[in-house]
Amino acid sequence: MLKYLQPNLYVPSVNKIDLDKLKLYGIKALIFDLDNTLLPWRERKYSLLLEETIKRFTDCGFAVCIVSNARDSRVEKMFASMGIPAIIKAGKPRKKAFRKALHILRTRPDETAVIGDQLFTDVLGGNRMGLFTILVLPISRREFLGTRLARRVEKPILKHFIKKGVISRPRY
Ligand SMILES: [Mg+2]
């Protein structure tokens, strides 16, 4: 079980992901979580900064898809305006939405990375699917109550992985 919660990489933010390294690992496509990974929780407004963040990945040749547990259809519209597919109501860590994303991206699980801020949705779901998993620090401290509770469980698990040396503490 614990193995399924272990991310392959732990970085401070999406901007700190080494794209050359990902290419070296054979990664061709990226599945992004939305809330507290790309935008602060519940932020739904288009921003140039967000578009530029995503452009850094697409310019490097990565196919990109958003997979979010959010239930807000504004998410799909916002990303459609950037030409990025978005799946909402994903029900992560369930596999269904990840499968759908792989179909859209046209990549195999071992060629695809998932990037998110939560162990029990993004990392667990990604590992169950056999994806490369990247954990980022949450953008904002504001979160859904359930998420705040999950953080209390995440903390000792991450500490354990860091102590074991399988991931390192994220540094800016
Ligand atoms: Mg999130």
Boltz pocket constraint, residues with backbone or C-beta under 6 A from the ligand:
constraints:
  - pocket:
      binder: B
      contacts: [[A, 33], [A, 34], [A, 35], [A, 36], [A, 37], [A, 116], [A, 117], [A, 118]]
      max_distance: 6.0
